[in-house]
Amino acid sequence: MTQLTKDLFAEARKLYPKGTRVELKEKMQDPHTKLKAGDKATVQFVDDSGTVHCRWDNGEGLGLIIGVDAFKVIE
């Protein structure tokens, strides 16, 4: 996992501003979610730990962890 610094947090907030659309590139490691590759979400915010909080199109509200979860910007 990538160690995030204050500068990287700022960069993450620029890369993933509120309203950015993202897509999972592979299934998440979280055993409590049914999200899979190809699922899409809208970014809500990036917190101070580097988690990209999202609202998924299926209604789920689960954050992406930079350096752990594989995702890409689609819009």
Secondary structure, DSSP 8 states (H G I E B T S, - for coil): -----HHHHHHHHHHS-TT-EEEESS--S-TT----TT-EEEEEEE-TT-EEEEEETTS----EETTTS-EEE--
